[in-house]
Amino acid sequence: MWAAAVFLYVFLSGVSPFLDDSIEETTANILKVDFSYPARYFANISSDACLLLTRLLVSQANQRPTARQCLDMAWFHQKTSPSNVIPSDRLQNLMERRKTKQSIAV
């Protein structure tokens, strides 16, 4: 469920929840579960979506909801259609940052 939450965060915002300036900082963010919902990326994201992410992105696996419990959460039952599209350059920047950091680490 952790991986699904990270994917959903990226899918909704176009940015990584934990990515930082160095591998060490990124690792520390993951270990501390240090993430936020920056307004410039989450201004049009529902509070139900953020609540789902908050419940999934916890360090203790036994404290995360199951897939079945997630499907019962309000975000999956919203009747609205997406009103905004993530700019493709945001995702492209994320991928470029990851590639650069991987090449530096090698």
LUMVEX-12339 format. One record per residue: residue number from 0; residue in three letters; x, y, z negated of N, C-alpha, C in turn. Coordinates in steps of 0.001 Angstrom, whole numbers, padded with zeros to 6 digits. Atoms other than C-alpha are relative to their C-alpha. Layout:
<rec k="NUM" r="ALA" n_xx="X" n_yy="Y" n_zz="Z" ca_xx="X" ca_yy="Y" ca_zz="Z" c_xx="X" c_yy="Y" c_zz="Z"/>
...
This chain:
<rec k="0" r="MET" n_xx="000824" n_yy="-001192" n_zz="000000" ca_xx="000000" ca_yy="000000" ca_zz="000000" c_xx="000871" c_yy="001260" c_zz="000000"/>
<rec k="1" r="TRP" n_xx="-000931" n_yy="-001136" n_zz="000003" ca_xx="003002" ca_yy="002269" ca_zz="-000593" c_xx="000317" c_yy="000413" c_zz="001427"/>
<rec k="2" r="ALA" n_xx="-000364" n_yy="-000309" n_zz="-001390" ca_xx="004063" ca_yy="002035" ca_zz="003048" c_xx="-001184" c_yy="000604" c_zz="000751"/>
<rec k="3" r="ALA" n_xx="001195" n_yy="-000550" n_zz="-000648" ca_xx="000492" ca_yy="002682" ca_zz="004193" c_xx="-000199" c_yy="001459" c_zz="-000405"/>
<rec k="4" r="ALA" n_xx="000147" n_yy="-001378" n_zz="000479" ca_xx="000419" ca_yy="005827" ca_zz="002054" c_xx="001020" c_yy="000927" c_zz="000654"/>
<rec k="5" r="VAL" n_xx="-001028" n_yy="-000822" n_zz="-000649" ca_xx="003700" ca_yy="007118" ca_zz="003476" c_xx="-000380" c_yy="000231" c_zz="001458"/>
<rec k="6" r="PHE" n_xx="000435" n_yy="-000138" n_zz="-001392" ca_xx="002435" ca_yy="006434" ca_zz="007000" c_xx="-001163" c_yy="000983" c_zz="000098"/>
<rec k="7" r="LEU" n_xx="001159" n_yy="-000893" n_zz="-000023" ca_xx="-000864" ca_yy="008197" ca_zz="006238" c_xx="000420" c_yy="001447" c_zz="-000242"/>
<rec k="8" r="TYR" n_xx="-000504" n_yy="-001350" n_zz="000269" ca_xx="000974" ca_yy="011215" ca_zz="004810" c_xx="000598" c_yy="000592" c_zz="001273"/>
<rec k="9" r="VAL" n_xx="-000626" n_yy="-000471" n_zz="-001243" ca_xx="003045" ca_yy="011495" ca_zz="008002" c_xx="-001057" c_yy="000203" c_zz="001076"/>
<rec k="10" r="PHE" n_xx="001066" n_yy="-000081" n_zz="-000997" ca_xx="-000020" ca_yy="010861" ca_zz="010176" c_xx="-000835" c_yy="001265" c_zz="-000184"/>
<rec k="11" r="LEU" n_xx="000840" n_yy="-001169" n_zz="000266" ca_xx="-002007" ca_yy="013636" ca_zz="008489" c_xx="000754" c_yy="001323" c_zz="000123"/>
<rec k="12" r="SER" n_xx="-000736" n_yy="-001265" n_zz="000082" ca_xx="000744" ca_yy="016227" ca_zz="008127" c_xx="001063" c_yy="000191" c_zz="001073"/>
<rec k="13" r="GLY" n_xx="-001100" n_yy="-000089" n_zz="-000952" ca_xx="003435" ca_yy="015409" ca_zz="010647" c_xx="001357" c_yy="000149" c_zz="-000655"/>
<rec k="14" r="VAL" n_xx="-001265" n_yy="-000079" n_zz="000737" ca_xx="006111" ca_yy="015512" ca_zz="007942" c_xx="000075" c_yy="-001152" c_zz="-001004"/>
<rec k="15" r="SER" n_xx="-000217" n_yy="001069" n_zz="000975" ca_xx="007609" ca_yy="012996" ca_zz="005530" c_xx="-000259" c_yy="000505" c_zz="-001417"/>
<rec k="16" r="PRO" n_xx="000248" n_yy="-000452" n_zz="001367" ca_xx="006522" ca_yy="013117" ca_zz="001885" c_xx="001268" c_yy="000148" c_zz="-000838"/>
<rec k="17" r="PHE" n_xx="-001186" n_yy="000029" n_zz="000854" ca_xx="010049" ca_yy="012523" ca_zz="000541" c_xx="001266" c_yy="000535" c_zz="000652"/>
<rec k="18" r="LEU" n_xx="-001204" n_yy="-000396" n_zz="-000720" ca_xx="012514" ca_yy="013660" ca_zz="003207" c_xx="000565" c_yy="001305" c_zz="-000543"/>
<rec k="19" r="ASP" n_xx="-000672" n_yy="-001183" n_zz="000532" ca_xx="015063" ca_yy="016145" ca_zz="001903" c_xx="001283" c_yy="000228" c_zz="000787"/>
<rec k="20" r="ASP" n_xx="-001195" n_yy="-000398" n_zz="-000740" ca_xx="018393" ca_yy="017642" ca_zz="002946" c_xx="001097" c_yy="-001056" c_zz="000045"/>
<rec k="21" r="SER" n_xx="-001017" n_yy="001051" n_zz="-000008" ca_xx="020480" ca_yy="014572" ca_zz="002095" c_xx="-000648" c_yy="-001337" c_zz="-000335"/>
<rec k="22" r="ILE" n_xx="000500" n_yy="001335" n_zz="000325" ca_xx="020055" ca_yy="010837" ca_zz="001723" c_xx="-000176" c_yy="-000140" c_zz="-001507"/>
<rec k="23" r="GLU" n_xx="000079" n_yy="000073" n_zz="001459" ca_xx="020736" ca_yy="011186" ca_zz="-002000" c_xx="-001246" c_yy="000715" c_zz="-000525"/>
<rec k="24" r="GLU" n_xx="001189" n_yy="-000749" n_zz="000433" ca_xx="018013" ca_yy="013827" ca_zz="-002421" c_xx="-001281" c_yy="-000715" c_zz="000422"/>
<rec k="25" r="THR" n_xx="001168" n_yy="000751" n_zz="-000462" ca_xx="015561" ca_yy="011800" ca_zz="-000344" c_xx="-000228" c_yy="-001206" c_zz="-000895"/>
<rec k="26" r="THR" n_xx="000106" n_yy="001163" n_zz="000886" ca_xx="016296" ca_yy="008705" ca_zz="-002434" c_xx="-000509" c_yy="000408" c_zz="-001373"/>
<rec k="27" r="ALA" n_xx="000463" n_yy="-000495" n_zz="001305" ca_xx="015842" ca_yy="010698" ca_zz="-005638" c_xx="-001481" c_yy="000353" c_zz="000049"/>
<rec k="28" r="ASN" n_xx="001420" n_yy="-000348" n_zz="-000146" ca_xx="012501" ca_yy="012025" ca_zz="-004369" c_xx="-000866" c_yy="-001254" c_zz="-000007"/>
<rec k="29" r="ILE" n_xx="000754" n_yy="001256" n_zz="-000041" ca_xx="011338" ca_yy="008472" ca_zz="-003641" c_xx="-000057" c_yy="-000612" c_zz="-001393"/>
<rec k="30" r="LEU" n_xx="-000053" n_yy="000626" n_zz="001324" ca_xx="012479" ca_yy="007132" ca_zz="-007017" c_xx="-000828" c_yy="000752" c_zz="-001033"/>
<rec k="31" r="LYS" n_xx="000791" n_yy="-000823" n_zz="000933" ca_xx="010809" ca_yy="010023" ca_zz="-008871" c_xx="-001440" c_yy="000175" c_zz="000480"/>
<rec k="32" r="VAL" n_xx="001295" n_yy="-000221" n_zz="-000657" ca_xx="007785" ca_yy="009907" ca_zz="-006542" c_xx="-000284" c_yy="001499" c_zz="000011"/>
<rec k="33" r="ASP" n_xx="000059" n_yy="-001462" n_zz="-000032" ca_xx="008420" ca_yy="013608" ca_zz="-006025" c_xx="-000435" c_yy="000460" c_zz="001391"/>
<rec k="34" r="PHE" n_xx="000552" n_yy="-000492" n_zz="-001261" ca_xx="006160" ca_yy="014873" ca_zz="-003261" c_xx="-001045" c_yy="001054" c_zz="-000317"/>
<rec k="35" r="SER" n_xx="001016" n_yy="-001036" n_zz="000190" ca_xx="003706" ca_yy="017703" ca_zz="-002756" c_xx="-000826" c_yy="000103" c_zz="001275"/>
<rec k="36" r="TYR" n_xx="000860" n_yy="-000255" n_zz="-001157" ca_xx="001090" ca_yy="018979" ca_zz="-000333" c_xx="000199" c_yy="001451" c_zz="000440"/>
<rec k="37" r="PRO" n_xx="-000249" n_yy="-001385" n_zz="-000424" ca_xx="002619" ca_yy="022100" ca_zz="001248" c_xx="-001167" c_yy="000548" c_zz="000820"/>
<rec k="38" r="ALA" n_xx="001169" n_yy="-000605" n_zz="-000649" ca_xx="-000142" ca_yy="024446" ca_zz="002371" c_xx="000156" c_yy="000100" c_zz="001509"/>
<rec k="39" r="ARG" n_xx="-000157" n_yy="-000165" n_zz="-001452" ca_xx="001386" ca_yy="024965" ca_zz="005800" c_xx="-000256" c_yy="-001297" c_zz="000761"/>
<rec k="40" r="TYR" n_xx="000287" n_yy="001280" n_zz="-000646" ca_xx="000918" ca_yy="021243" ca_zz="006522" c_xx="-001352" c_yy="-000576" c_zz="-000409"/>
<rec k="41" r="PHE" n_xx="001215" n_yy="000616" n_zz="000533" ca_xx="-002146" ca_yy="020429" ca_zz="004417" c_xx="-001185" c_yy="000958" c_zz="-000111"/>
<rec k="42" r="ALA" n_xx="001083" n_yy="-000983" n_zz="000101" ca_xx="-004311" ca_yy="023538" ca_zz="004783" c_xx="-001325" c_yy="-000549" c_zz="000521"/>
<rec k="43" r="ASN" n_xx="001229" n_yy="000528" n_zz="-000600" ca_xx="-006813" ca_yy="021646" ca_zz="006934" c_xx="-000256" c_yy="-001464" c_zz="-000344"/>
<rec k="44" r="ILE" n_xx="000163" n_yy="001391" n_zz="000420" ca_xx="-006532" ca_yy="018285" ca_zz="005179" c_xx="-000922" c_yy="-000025" c_zz="-001215"/>
<rec k="45" r="SER" n_xx="001006" n_yy="000032" n_zz="001065" ca_xx="-009423" ca_yy="017336" ca_zz="002917" c_xx="000597" c_yy="-000400" c_zz="-001346"/>
<rec k="46" r="SER" n_xx="-000424" n_yy="000381" n_zz="001350" ca_xx="-009070" ca_yy="016995" ca_zz="-000822" c_xx="-000168" c_yy="-001500" c_zz="-000206"/>
<rec k="47" r="ASP" n_xx="000174" n_yy="001453" n_zz="000093" ca_xx="-010385" ca_yy="013424" ca_zz="-000435" c_xx="001207" c_yy="-000739" c_zz="000571"/>
<rec k="48" r="ALA" n_xx="-001198" n_yy="000613" n_zz="-000582" ca_xx="-007414" ca_yy="012583" ca_zz="001807" c_xx="001174" c_yy="000138" c_zz="-000964"/>
<rec k="49" r="CYS" n_xx="-001094" n_yy="-000223" n_zz="000957" ca_xx="-004996" ca_yy="014111" ca_zz="-000701" c_xx="-000171" c_yy="-000867" c_zz="-001243"/>
<rec k="50" r="LEU" n_xx="000263" n_yy="000857" n_zz="001156" ca_xx="-006664" ca_yy="012211" ca_zz="-003545" c_xx="000393" c_yy="-001444" c_zz="000312"/>
<rec k="51" r="LEU" n_xx="-000387" n_yy="001350" n_zz="-000411" ca_xx="-006217" ca_yy="008943" ca_zz="-001638" c_xx="001521" c_yy="-000142" c_zz="-000040"/>
<rec k="52" r="LEU" n_xx="-001466" n_yy="000042" n_zz="000004" ca_xx="-002526" ca_yy="009720" ca_zz="-001112" c_xx="000554" c_yy="000021" c_zz="-001423"/>
<rec k="53" r="THR" n_xx="-000464" n_yy="-000109" n_zz="001381" ca_xx="-002062" ca_yy="010700" ca_zz="-004754" c_xx="-000171" c_yy="-001319" c_zz="-000738"/>
<rec k="54" r="ARG" n_xx="000242" n_yy="001282" n_zz="000673" ca_xx="-003570" ca_yy="007417" ca_zz="-005924" c_xx="000898" c_yy="-001113" c_zz="000534"/>
<rec k="55" r="LEU" n_xx="-000854" n_yy="001033" n_zz="-000597" ca_xx="-001440" ca_yy="005380" ca_zz="-003526" c_xx="001482" c_yy="000219" c_zz="-000278"/>
<rec k="56" r="LEU" n_xx="-001422" n_yy="-000298" n_zz="000175" ca_xx="001887" ca_yy="007141" ca_zz="-004033" c_xx="000352" c_yy="000084" c_zz="-001487"/>
<rec k="57" r="VAL" n_xx="-000414" n_yy="000129" n_zz="001397" ca_xx="002561" ca_yy="005965" ca_zz="-007576" c_xx="001065" c_yy="-001090" c_zz="-000067"/>
<rec k="58" r="SER" n_xx="-001141" n_yy="000916" n_zz="000048" ca_xx="005678" ca_yy="004084" ca_zz="-008650" c_xx="-000381" c_yy="-001430" c_zz="-000377"/>
<rec k="59" r="GLN" n_xx="000393" n_yy="001337" n_zz="000448" ca_xx="003935" ca_yy="001149" ca_zz="-010331" c_xx="-001038" c_yy="-000604" c_zz="000949"/>
<rec k="60" r="ALA" n_xx="000880" n_yy="000620" n_zz="-000996" ca_xx="002397" ca_yy="-001141" ca_zz="-007709" c_xx="-001339" c_yy="-000421" c_zz="-000600"/>
<rec k="61" r="ASN" n_xx="001255" n_yy="000454" n_zz="000609" ca_xx="-000189" ca_yy="-002473" ca_zz="-010163" c_xx="-000945" c_yy="001151" c_zz="-000340"/>
<rec k="62" r="GLN" n_xx="000856" n_yy="-001159" n_zz="000244" ca_xx="-001520" ca_yy="001079" ca_zz="-010616" c_xx="-000600" c_yy="000560" c_zz="001289"/>
<rec k="63" r="ARG" n_xx="000537" n_yy="-000445" n_zz="-001289" ca_xx="-002232" ca_yy="001543" ca_zz="-006899" c_xx="-001293" c_yy="-000750" c_zz="000298"/>
<rec k="64" r="PRO" n_xx="001212" n_yy="000712" n_zz="-000404" ca_xx="-005670" ca_yy="000745" ca_zz="-005510" c_xx="000328" c_yy="-001047" c_zz="001064"/>
<rec k="65" r="THR" n_xx="-000134" n_yy="001012" n_zz="-001047" ca_xx="-006044" ca_yy="-002324" ca_zz="-003329" c_xx="-000535" c_yy="000575" c_zz="001311"/>
<rec k="66" r="ALA" n_xx="000528" n_yy="-000433" n_zz="-001299" ca_xx="-006863" ca_yy="-002030" ca_zz="000357" c_xx="-001522" c_yy="000098" c_zz="-000060"/>
<rec k="67" r="ARG" n_xx="001464" n_yy="-000013" n_zz="000127" ca_xx="-010491" ca_yy="-002880" ca_zz="-000455" c_xx="-000456" c_yy="001226" c_zz="-000786"/>
<rec k="68" r="GLN" n_xx="000359" n_yy="-001173" n_zz="000800" ca_xx="-010635" ca_yy="-000171" ca_zz="-003126" c_xx="000209" c_yy="001284" c_zz="000798"/>
<rec k="69" r="CYS" n_xx="-000243" n_yy="-001181" n_zz="-000842" ca_xx="-009136" ca_yy="002328" ca_zz="-000689" c_xx="-001138" c_yy="000206" c_zz="000986"/>
<rec k="70" r="LEU" n_xx="001085" n_yy="-000103" n_zz="-000981" ca_xx="-011815" ca_yy="001556" ca_zz="001878" c_xx="-001292" c_yy="000505" c_zz="-000623"/>
<rec k="71" r="ASP" n_xx="001185" n_yy="-000505" n_zz="000697" ca_xx="-014424" ca_yy="002423" ca_zz="-000750" c_xx="000135" c_yy="001471" c_zz="-000396"/>
<rec k="72" r="MET" n_xx="-000226" n_yy="-001392" n_zz="000400" ca_xx="-012880" ca_yy="005857" ca_zz="-001379" c_xx="-000673" c_yy="000966" c_zz="000976"/>
<rec k="73" r="ALA" n_xx="000792" n_yy="-000991" n_zz="-000743" ca_xx="-014634" ca_yy="008997" ca_zz="-000153" c_xx="000592" c_yy="000360" c_zz="001359"/>
<rec k="74" r="TRP" n_xx="-000611" n_yy="-000433" n_zz="-001261" ca_xx="-012111" ca_yy="009851" ca_zz="002584" c_xx="-000414" c_yy="-000880" c_zz="001169"/>
<rec k="75" r="PHE" n_xx="000379" n_yy="000920" n_zz="-001073" ca_xx="-013076" ca_yy="006767" ca_zz="004580" c_xx="-001466" c_yy="000125" c_zz="000396"/>
<rec k="76" r="HIS" n_xx="001435" n_yy="-000118" n_zz="-000265" ca_xx="-016747" ca_yy="007742" ca_zz="004475" c_xx="-000414" c_yy="001393" c_zz="000450"/>
<rec k="77" r="GLN" n_xx="000323" n_yy="-001343" n_zz="-000477" ca_xx="-016523" ca_yy="011349" ca_zz="005664" c_xx="-000568" c_yy="-000078" c_zz="001409"/>
<rec k="78" r="LYS" n_xx="000667" n_yy="-000013" n_zz="-001300" ca_xx="-018725" ca_yy="012127" ca_zz="008640" c_xx="000555" c_yy="001070" c_zz="000935"/>
<rec k="79" r="THR" n_xx="-000539" n_yy="-001080" n_zz="-000825" ca_xx="-016605" ca_yy="014976" ca_zz="009976" c_xx="001026" c_yy="-000531" c_zz="000988"/>
<rec k="80" r="SER" n_xx="-001021" n_yy="000357" n_zz="-000983" ca_xx="-014401" ca_yy="014820" ca_zz="013017" c_xx="001217" c_yy="000888" c_zz="-000221"/>
<rec k="81" r="PRO" n_xx="-001200" n_yy="-000816" n_zz="000201" ca_xx="-010823" ca_yy="016075" ca_zz="013034" c_xx="-000119" c_yy="001349" c_zz="000693"/>
<rec k="82" r="SER" n_xx="000112" n_yy="-001344" n_zz="-000566" ca_xx="-010702" ca_yy="019812" ca_zz="013569" c_xx="001349" c_yy="000551" c_zz="000432"/>
<rec k="83" r="ASN" n_xx="-001317" n_yy="-000487" n_zz="-000392" ca_xx="-006991" ca_yy="020137" ca_zz="014033" c_xx="000867" c_yy="-001161" c_zz="000472"/>
<rec k="84" r="VAL" n_xx="-000930" n_yy="000988" n_zz="-000527" ca_xx="-004275" ca_yy="018306" ca_zz="015879" c_xx="001390" c_yy="000385" c_zz="-000479"/>
<rec k="85" r="ILE" n_xx="-001363" n_yy="-000268" n_zz="000452" ca_xx="-000771" ca_yy="017971" ca_zz="014497" c_xx="000839" c_yy="000386" c_zz="001205"/>
<rec k="86" r="PRO" n_xx="-000875" n_yy="-000376" n_zz="-001115" ca_xx="001645" ca_yy="019843" ca_zz="016742" c_xx="001057" c_yy="-001085" c_zz="000227"/>
<rec k="87" r="SER" n_xx="-000939" n_yy="001087" n_zz="-000293" ca_xx="003800" ca_yy="017246" ca_zz="018493" c_xx="001431" c_yy="000373" c_zz="-000360"/>
<rec k="88" r="ASP" n_xx="-001368" n_yy="-000397" n_zz="000347" ca_xx="006919" ca_yy="019298" ca_zz="017812" c_xx="000310" c_yy="-000276" c_zz="-001468"/>
<rec k="89" r="ARG" n_xx="-000218" n_yy="000306" n_zz="001411" ca_xx="006435" ca_yy="018710" ca_zz="014075" c_xx="000459" c_yy="-001449" c_zz="-000160"/>
<rec k="90" r="LEU" n_xx="-000402" n_yy="001401" n_zz="000053" ca_xx="006628" ca_yy="014946" ca_zz="014560" c_xx="001360" c_yy="-000199" c_zz="000655"/>
<rec k="91" r="GLN" n_xx="-001283" n_yy="000099" n_zz="-000686" ca_xx="009509" ca_yy="015351" ca_zz="016983" c_xx="001123" c_yy="000486" c_zz="-000915"/>
<rec k="92" r="ASN" n_xx="-001002" n_yy="-000507" n_zz="000941" ca_xx="011412" ca_yy="017430" ca_zz="014412" c_xx="000283" c_yy="-001012" c_zz="-001102"/>
<rec k="93" r="LEU" n_xx="-000171" n_yy="001021" n_zz="001027" ca_xx="010819" ca_yy="014733" ca_zz="011800" c_xx="000891" c_yy="-001123" c_zz="000518"/>
<rec k="94" r="MET" n_xx="-000793" n_yy="001087" n_zz="-000577" ca_xx="012232" ca_yy="012051" ca_zz="014091" c_xx="001444" c_yy="000441" c_zz="000241"/>
<rec k="95" r="GLU" n_xx="-001355" n_yy="-000500" n_zz="-000241" ca_xx="015233" ca_yy="014198" ca_zz="015041" c_xx="000787" c_yy="000116" c_zz="-001304"/>
<rec k="96" r="ARG" n_xx="-000672" n_yy="-000097" n_zz="001305" ca_xx="016037" ca_yy="014883" ca_zz="011379" c_xx="000419" c_yy="-001369" c_zz="-000496"/>
<rec k="97" r="ARG" n_xx="-000318" n_yy="001353" n_zz="000458" ca_xx="015891" ca_yy="011180" ca_zz="010585" c_xx="001164" c_yy="-000578" c_zz="000789"/>
<rec k="98" r="LYS" n_xx="-001100" n_yy="000513" n_zz="-000828" ca_xx="018161" ca_yy="010281" ca_zz="013517" c_xx="001315" c_yy="000660" c_zz="-000378"/>
<rec k="99" r="THR" n_xx="-001213" n_yy="-000725" n_zz="000381" ca_xx="020667" ca_yy="012967" ca_zz="012542" c_xx="000537" c_yy="-000515" c_zz="-001327"/>
<rec k="100" r="LYS" n_xx="-000431" n_yy="000476" n_zz="001309" ca_xx="020759" ca_yy="011791" ca_zz="008935" c_xx="000534" c_yy="-001422" c_zz="000079"/>
<rec k="101" r="GLN" n_xx="-000484" n_yy="001368" n_zz="-000153" ca_xx="021173" ca_yy="008164" ca_zz="010008" c_xx="001379" c_yy="-000015" c_zz="000634"/>
<rec k="102" r="SER" n_xx="-001308" n_yy="-000025" n_zz="-000660" ca_xx="024084" ca_yy="009027" ca_zz="012285" c_xx="001081" c_yy="000533" c_zz="-000936"/>
<rec k="103" r="ILE" n_xx="-000958" n_yy="-000530" n_zz="000972" ca_xx="025769" ca_yy="011007" ca_zz="009502" c_xx="000350" c_yy="-001067" c_zz="-001030"/>
<rec k="104" r="ALA" n_xx="-000208" n_yy="001036" n_zz="001012" ca_xx="025341" ca_yy="008103" ca_zz="007071" c_xx="000894" c_yy="-001124" c_zz="000509"/>
<rec k="105" r="VAL" n_xx="-000796" n_yy="001089" n_zz="-000582" ca_xx="027067" ca_yy="005680" ca_zz="009454" c_xx="001395" c_yy="000429" c_zz="000141"/>
